Amino acid sequence: MPIKAARVYHDGKLVRELGADEAIPEDCDEGDFFWLGLYEPTPGELAAIAKRFGLHPLAVEDALKANQLPKVEAYGDQLFVITRTANLDGDTIQPGETAFFLGPHFFVSVRHGSARTHTDVRARLETLPAKLAHGPDYVLYAILDFIVDGYFPVIDAIEDRLLLVEDSVMDTPLDAAEIRHLYAQRHEIIRFQRFVGMMKEVANSLATDDDLPNIDAAVRPFFRDIWDHVQRAEFRLSGLRDIAASVIETNGMLEQQRQGVITRQLAAWAAILAVPTAIAGIYGMNFEHMPELGWTFGYPLIVGAMATICAGLYWRFKSIGWL
């Protein structure tokens, strides 16, 4: 059984931790609730938990798929929430999924793909029995806060890399591999932003929907704080999309500018070289009656004229920035 945590609480205080092979008690007193943490359970393993707590089969099916988008659904007196986690693996954002089942006396989490466990959250809440006494809804808030806070290190790392590329592109043009990598990075940001936006809808629903079961009015304001954090994450991701697009656009403009400079230089040198080429071409046509051919100063005059014209053209092109 992939149980990472199985604990019983009463009025916010830990009563006991269930052993790996210990059956989950069928009965509970007022003020009791169970906290079960599962990691990538098999269908059979989750079916046993579903039978114990009477979980809805559609919710159980979604929790097993591990490819769902964030959402909130009510099944009778139970609440089902799906969230998405994010972990940066190299330059790739690896999304994970965590599903939550909330009942009047239980909180079950089903984690897929996320490398961040809920151990620290659990330990912190156990030092705050007055908060934990709120029950499963406050546990949901604490873990959602933990998940959303995990977005920001990923965003910070991506932002640092994009800013380095943005600074370097002014001096060194991006090659084809770097441009493809930048497009892939932008795609990752768009995908990340999409499920972050849906997480904002989840937080808003938990904060404002009075019809959701097992969410007390006293806990709803905490979910508004989650909404605010997700909104900031979404805003920063929008900025990263703009930076990536700006880098690609700037690189294209700078490349065009560099090509324009080279084109002007080639055109200037072609114009300069055209003068001696044209004059030499005329004298290479071997006409018999060209008066200056018999003139003593004909050769140095023509060479001097070519040099003067070429120098004049060079000065002109240099003055207008073509050379």
C-alpha positions as CSV (number, residue, x, y, z in Angstrom):
1,M,0.0,0.0,0.0
2,P,1.6,3.3,-1.1
3,I,0.5,5.1,2.1
4,K,2.9,7.9,2.9
5,A,0.9,9.1,6.0
6,A,-2.0,7.7,7.9
7,R,-2.9,9.7,11.0
8,V,-5.9,10.3,13.3
9,Y,-6.5,13.7,14.8
10,H,-8.9,14.9,17.4
11,D,-9.6,18.6,17.9
12,G,-6.4,19.4,15.9
13,K,-4.2,17.2,18.0
14,L,-2.5,14.0,16.8
15,V,-4.0,11.0,18.4
16,R,-2.0,8.3,16.7
17,E,-0.3,7.2,13.5
18,L,-1.6,4.1,11.8
19,G,0.8,1.3,11.0
20,A,1.4,0.3,7.4
21,D,-0.7,-2.9,7.8
22,E,-3.2,-1.5,10.3
23,A,-6.8,-1.2,9.1
24,I,-8.3,2.3,9.1
25,P,-10.9,2.5,11.9
26,E,-14.5,2.4,10.8
27,D,-15.8,4.7,13.5
28,C,-14.8,8.2,14.6
29,D,-15.9,10.6,17.2
30,E,-17.0,14.2,16.9
31,G,-13.9,16.3,16.2
32,D,-11.9,13.4,14.7
33,F,-10.6,13.2,11.2
34,F,-8.2,10.9,9.3
35,W,-5.4,12.2,7.1
36,L,-4.2,9.8,4.5
37,G,-1.5,10.5,2.0
38,L,-1.1,8.2,-1.0
39,Y,1.6,8.2,-3.7
40,E,0.8,6.8,-7.1
41,P,-1.5,4.0,-5.9
42,T,-2.7,1.2,-8.1
43,P,-6.4,0.9,-9.0
44,G,-6.8,-1.9,-6.5
45,E,-5.0,0.0,-3.7
46,L,-7.1,3.1,-4.2
47,A,-10.3,1.0,-4.5
48,A,-9.8,-0.2,-0.9
49,I,-9.5,3.4,0.3
50,A,-12.5,4.3,-1.8
51,K,-14.6,1.6,-0.3
52,R,-13.6,2.6,3.3
53,F,-14.6,6.3,2.8
54,G,-17.3,5.8,0.2
55,L,-15.5,7.8,-2.5
56,H,-17.4,8.5,-5.7
57,P,-16.2,6.2,-8.5
58,L,-15.9,9.1,-11.0
59,A,-13.6,11.0,-8.7
60,V,-11.6,7.8,-8.0
61,E,-11.2,7.3,-11.8
62,D,-10.0,10.9,-12.2
63,A,-7.5,10.5,-9.3
64,L,-6.0,7.5,-11.0
65,K,-5.6,9.0,-14.5
66,A,-3.0,11.6,-13.4
67,N,-3.6,13.7,-16.5
68,Q,-6.5,15.9,-15.3
69,L,-6.6,19.7,-15.3
70,P,-7.3,21.5,-12.0
71,K,-10.9,21.5,-11.0
72,V,-13.3,21.4,-8.0
73,E,-16.3,19.0,-7.9
74,A,-18.8,18.1,-5.2
75,Y,-20.1,14.6,-4.8
76,G,-22.8,14.7,-2.2
77,D,-21.2,15.5,1.2
78,Q,-17.7,15.0,-0.3
79,L,-15.5,17.4,-2.1
80,F,-13.0,16.4,-4.8
81,V,-10.2,18.8,-5.9
82,I,-7.5,18.3,-8.5
83,T,-4.4,20.4,-8.5
84,R,-1.2,20.5,-10.6
85,T,2.3,20.8,-9.3
86,A,5.4,21.9,-11.2
87,N,9.0,20.8,-11.0
88,L,11.9,22.1,-13.2
89,D,13.9,19.3,-14.8
90,G,16.7,21.0,-16.7
91,D,14.8,23.3,-19.1
92,T,11.6,21.2,-19.0
93,I,8.7,21.9,-16.6
94,Q,7.6,18.5,-15.3
95,P,4.0,18.8,-14.2
96,G,2.6,16.6,-11.5
97,E,-0.9,16.0,-10.2
98,T,-2.4,15.8,-6.7
99,A,-6.0,14.9,-6.0
100,F,-7.8,15.5,-2.8
101,F,-10.9,13.9,-1.3
102,L,-12.5,15.8,1.6
103,G,-15.2,14.4,3.8
104,P,-16.7,15.5,7.1
105,H,-14.1,13.3,8.9
106,F,-11.3,12.5,6.4
107,F,-8.8,14.1,4.1
108,V,-7.2,11.8,1.4
109,S,-4.5,13.0,-1.0
110,V,-3.4,11.1,-4.0
111,R,-0.1,12.4,-5.4
112,H,1.3,11.6,-8.9
113,G,4.6,12.8,-10.3
114,S,5.4,15.4,-7.7
115,A,8.8,15.1,-6.0
116,R,7.7,17.4,-3.1
117,T,6.1,15.5,-0.2
118,H,3.7,16.9,2.3
119,T,5.8,15.9,5.3
120,D,6.9,19.5,6.1
121,V,3.3,20.8,5.8
122,R,2.0,18.0,8.1
123,A,4.7,18.7,10.7
124,R,4.0,22.4,10.7
125,L,0.3,21.9,11.1
126,E,0.8,19.5,14.0
127,T,2.5,22.4,15.8
128,L,-0.7,24.5,15.3
129,P,-3.5,22.4,16.8
130,A,-5.9,25.4,16.8
131,K,-5.5,25.7,13.0
132,L,-5.7,22.0,12.5
133,A,-8.8,21.8,14.5
134,H,-10.7,23.4,11.6
135,G,-10.4,20.0,10.0
136,P,-9.9,18.8,6.4
137,D,-10.6,22.2,4.8
138,Y,-7.7,23.9,6.6
139,V,-5.4,21.0,5.6
140,L,-6.5,21.5,2.0
141,Y,-5.6,25.2,2.3
142,A,-2.2,24.5,3.7
143,I,-1.3,22.0,1.0
144,L,-2.6,24.2,-1.8
145,D,-0.5,27.0,-0.4
146,F,2.5,24.6,-0.4
147,I,1.8,23.7,-4.0
148,V,1.4,27.2,-5.2
149,D,4.5,28.4,-3.4
150,G,6.4,25.7,-5.3
151,Y,5.6,27.5,-8.6
152,F,7.8,30.5,-7.8
153,P,11.2,28.7,-7.7
154,V,10.4,27.3,-11.1
155,I,9.4,30.8,-12.4
156,D,12.5,32.4,-10.8
157,A,14.8,29.8,-12.6
158,I,13.1,30.3,-16.0
159,E,13.2,34.1,-15.5
160,D,17.0,34.1,-14.7
161,R,17.7,32.1,-17.8
162,L,15.6,34.2,-20.1
163,L,17.2,37.4,-18.7
164,L,20.7,36.0,-19.5
165,V,19.6,35.2,-23.0
166,E,18.1,38.7,-23.4
167,D,21.3,40.3,-22.3
168,S,23.5,38.2,-24.5
169,V,21.4,38.6,-27.7
170,M,22.5,42.2,-27.9
171,D,26.1,41.1,-28.5
172,T,25.9,37.7,-30.0
173,P,23.1,36.6,-32.4
174,L,21.3,33.3,-31.5
175,D,22.1,30.3,-33.7
176,A,19.4,27.9,-35.0
177,A,19.7,25.6,-32.0
178,E,19.3,28.4,-29.5
179,I,16.3,29.8,-31.3
180,R,14.7,26.3,-31.3
181,H,15.4,26.0,-27.6
182,L,13.9,29.4,-26.9
183,Y,10.7,28.4,-28.8
184,A,10.5,25.2,-26.7
185,Q,11.0,27.2,-23.5
186,R,8.2,29.6,-24.6
187,H,5.9,26.5,-25.2
188,E,6.7,25.3,-21.7
189,I,5.8,28.7,-20.2
190,I,2.5,28.7,-22.1
191,R,1.6,25.2,-20.9
192,F,2.5,26.2,-17.3
193,Q,0.5,29.3,-17.5
194,R,-2.6,27.4,-18.7
195,F,-2.9,25.2,-15.7
196,V,-1.9,28.0,-13.4
197,G,-4.8,29.9,-14.7
198,M,-7.1,27.0,-13.9
199,M,-5.6,26.8,-10.4
200,K,-6.8,30.4,-10.0
201,E,-10.3,29.2,-10.8
202,V,-10.0,26.5,-8.3
203,A,-8.9,28.9,-5.6
204,N,-11.7,31.3,-6.5
205,S,-14.3,28.6,-6.3
206,L,-13.1,27.5,-2.9
207,A,-13.1,31.0,-1.6
208,T,-16.5,32.1,-2.9
209,D,-18.7,29.1,-3.6
210,D,-21.0,28.7,-0.5
211,D,-22.4,25.4,-1.9
212,L,-19.2,23.4,-1.7
213,P,-19.3,20.8,1.1
214,N,-16.8,20.6,3.9
215,I,-15.5,24.2,3.4
216,D,-16.3,26.3,6.5
217,A,-17.0,30.0,6.2
218,A,-14.1,30.6,8.6
219,V,-11.6,29.0,6.3
220,R,-12.8,30.6,3.0
221,P,-10.7,33.8,3.4
222,F,-7.6,31.6,3.4
223,F,-8.4,30.4,-0.1
224,R,-8.6,34.1,-1.2
225,D,-4.9,34.3,-0.2
226,I,-4.2,31.2,-2.4
227,W,-6.0,33.0,-5.3
228,D,-3.8,36.1,-4.8
229,H,-0.6,33.9,-4.9
230,V,-1.8,32.1,-8.1
231,Q,-2.6,35.5,-9.7
232,R,0.9,36.7,-9.1
233,A,2.3,33.5,-10.6
234,E,0.1,33.9,-13.6
235,F,1.2,37.6,-14.0
236,R,4.9,36.7,-13.9
237,L,4.4,33.9,-16.4
238,S,2.7,36.4,-18.7
239,G,5.9,38.5,-18.4
240,L,8.1,35.5,-19.2
241,R,6.1,34.9,-22.3
242,D,6.6,38.5,-23.3
243,I,10.4,38.3,-22.6
244,A,10.7,35.1,-24.7
245,A,8.8,36.7,-27.6
246,S,10.8,39.9,-27.2
247,V,14.1,38.0,-27.4
248,I,13.1,36.2,-30.5
249,E,11.8,39.4,-32.2
250,T,14.9,41.4,-31.1
251,N,17.2,38.7,-32.4
252,G,15.4,38.8,-35.8
253,M,15.7,42.6,-35.9
254,L,19.4,42.6,-35.0
255,E,20.1,39.9,-37.6
256,Q,18.3,42.0,-40.2
257,Q,20.3,45.0,-39.1
258,R,23.6,43.1,-39.4
259,Q,22.7,41.8,-42.8
260,G,21.8,45.4,-43.8
261,V,25.3,46.6,-42.7
262,I,27.0,43.8,-44.7
263,T,24.8,44.5,-47.7
264,R,25.8,48.2,-47.6
265,Q,29.4,47.4,-47.2
266,L,29.4,45.1,-50.2
267,A,27.5,47.7,-52.3
268,A,30.0,50.4,-51.3
269,W,33.0,48.3,-52.3
270,A,31.3,47.2,-55.5
271,A,30.7,50.8,-56.4
272,I,34.4,51.7,-55.7
273,L,35.7,48.7,-57.7
274,A,33.4,49.5,-60.6
275,V,35.3,52.7,-61.4
276,P,38.7,51.1,-62.2
277,T,36.9,48.1,-63.8
278,A,35.0,50.4,-66.2
279,I,38.0,52.5,-67.1
280,A,40.2,49.4,-67.5
281,G,37.5,47.8,-69.6
282,I,37.4,50.7,-72.0
283,Y,41.1,50.7,-72.5
284,G,41.1,46.9,-72.9
285,M,38.9,47.2,-76.0
286,N,42.0,47.8,-78.3
287,F,40.6,50.7,-80.3
288,E,43.2,52.0,-82.7
289,H,42.2,55.7,-82.5
290,M,42.4,56.8,-78.9
291,P,44.4,60.1,-78.7
292,E,45.6,59.6,-75.2
293,L,47.3,56.3,-76.1
294,G,50.1,58.2,-77.7
295,W,50.4,60.8,-75.0
296,T,53.3,60.6,-72.6
297,F,51.2,61.5,-69.5
298,G,48.2,59.4,-70.5
299,Y,48.9,56.4,-68.3
300,P,49.7,58.2,-65.1
301,L,46.7,60.5,-65.7
302,I,44.3,57.7,-66.0
303,V,45.7,55.8,-63.0
304,G,45.6,59.0,-61.0
305,A,42.0,59.6,-62.1
306,M,41.0,56.1,-61.0
307,A,42.7,56.5,-57.7
308,T,41.2,60.0,-57.1
309,I,37.7,58.8,-57.9
310,C,38.0,55.6,-55.8
311,A,39.4,57.7,-52.8
312,G,36.5,60.1,-53.2
313,L,34.0,57.3,-53.2
314,Y,35.6,55.7,-50.2
315,W,35.5,59.0,-48.3
316,R,31.9,59.5,-49.2
317,F,30.8,56.0,-48.1
318,K,32.8,56.2,-45.0
319,S,31.2,59.5,-44.0
320,I,27.7,58.1,-44.4
321,G,28.5,55.0,-42.4
322,W,28.5,52.4,-45.2
323,L,32.2,51.5,-44.5
